[in-house]
Amino acid sequence: MSAGVLQRAAQVIPLGIWGHNRAPALLDEGAYPFFVDHAAGARFRDVDGNEFIDYMCGFGAMINGFANPEVDGALTSQLARGDCFNQPTLRSVELAEHLCQIVRGVSWCFFAKNGSDATTGALLVARAHTGRRKVVCVRGAYHASHFWASFGNPGAGRPAEDSHDLLLVRWNCPDDVERVFRQHGDELAAVVVTPYHHPIPGAAEAPTEAFIDAIQSCAARRRTPLILDDVRAGFRLNLHGSHEHYGWRPDLICYSKALANTHALSAVAGAEPFRAAASEAFISGTFWNAGAAQAAALANLRLLERDDGISRMADLGTQLCDGLLRLGRRTGVHLRISGPASMPTVQLADDPHYLKMRRFCQELAERGVFTHPMHNWFLSAAHRQADIEETLDVAQAALEAVKAG
Ligand SMILES: Cc1ncc(COP(=O)(O)O)c(C=O)c1O
């Protein structure tokens, strides 16, 4: 049925599935579900009725469980009053107040819909503030599907000129940072970094103190704003922002994904000196101030705090990673796991082209565990101990299948 739906979809949607959701389903066709029917907690069912424990969580959008009654209750009660109007609703004020209270170092924010809107909006504010245009980014990072960030998403329809204003440095390379500031200091509108390096594909890497110091001291010396792209990790590592977890002191911070627990919302939050530029610059979207997702975000953040969801994700992630490493030793398939336990990047040794990893994830999917061979996985506060145990049982068989070739 899934395959039939894909054929039907391909008549009216290029390849049948558009965007990042093509992988892993169209990468290894037949191993993964193509279309979801419904989901609850940390599990979803595809249109064929197969159930999966989900370790991709809507590519990070789910943090408190699919169809969470508290979050979706807040969403539907706002929906009953209407969603998108000429003016924002009170929800925008309440959520902005809440974000300014919990996120360290910011005093204002504005909202959009996707992570790409947020990083583009933050860059606009940085350019308005400095009157400069060039941007320092890290090689291998992904910040937006928008054209300015094509370096992270090259391909058809994206000429090299799109990334003309970008200067790339290597992650954890203070020398690169110092060189780029020496050569271009007066032209730099912003440095954009993720809190830790999470390239796709590739191992995750925490920032070294020397790298953070180099970026922060160069940026301060040249009055170049530091933009933290916390779109992927935001609210998974620290309720007060991932900068608190690693020791960054950003000027502008971008959130999306987990902010409203599966509902479309993003935010740019900023330090006081950038309020004037944010007030002058214009960027917008028809739905950016719609109230329902903002109501969902408020409920989601309160729930995360009340139930200490962040510690729960870290604990469950640690159990999953420790268990996988143990199984790897037992089966003789050596695993490498990097990144925070609640967002683990799982790789297999001697697997430069990800062929073994693709096999491993296919075997997992066949046994009801949904992962991705090249992207980091996500834990949520809705995963249960039983999910981890079931996953590890399944992983043993999947690793044995990899070992058998
Ligand atoms: C670090 C980071 N920044 C920005 C984005 C873009 O967000 P969106 O896909 O919501 O536009 C992503 C998406 O994966 C991301 O991981």
The ligand as an SDF file (V2000), in Angstrom:
LIG
                    3D

 16 16  0  0  0  0  0  0  0  0999 V2000
   21.1810   23.5380   12.4990 C   0  0  0  0  0  0  0  0  0  0  0  0
   20.0320   23.8240   11.5750 C   0  0  0  0  0  0  0  0  0  0  0  0
   19.7860   25.0830   11.2080 N   0  0  0  0  0  0  0  0  0  0  0  0
   18.7600   25.3970   10.3900 C   0  0  0  0  0  0  0  0  0  0  0  0
   17.9580   24.4160    9.8710 C   0  0  0  0  0  0  0  0  0  0  0  0
   16.8470   24.7760    8.9400 C   0  0  0  0  0  0  0  0  0  0  0  0
   15.6220   24.5820    9.5580 O   0  0  0  0  0  0  0  0  0  0  0  0
   14.3080   24.3280    8.6930 P   0  0  0  0  0  0  0  0  0  0  0  0
   14.4770   23.0320    8.0050 O   0  0  0  0  0  0  0  0  0  0  0  0
   13.2030   24.3170    9.7070 O   0  0  0  0  0  0  0  0  0  0  0  0
   14.1810   25.4770    7.7520 O   0  0  0  0  0  0  0  0  0  0  0  0
   18.1750   23.0800   10.2230 C   0  0  0  0  0  0  0  0  0  0  0  0
   17.3340   22.0090    9.6800 C   0  0  0  0  0  0  0  0  0  0  0  0
   17.6030   20.8580    9.7650 O   0  0  0  0  0  0  0  0  0  0  0  0
   19.2570   22.7690   11.0940 C   0  0  0  0  0  0  0  0  0  0  0  0
   19.5110   21.5130   11.4550 O   0  0  0  0  0  0  0  0  0  0  0  0
  1  2  1  0
  2  3  1  0
  2 15  2  0
  3  4  2  0
  4  5  1  0
  5  6  1  0
  5 12  2  0
  6  7  1  0
  7  8  1  0
  8  9  2  0
  8 10  1  0
  8 11  1  0
 12 13  1  0
 12 15  1  0
 13 14  2  0
 15 16  1  0
M  END
$$$$
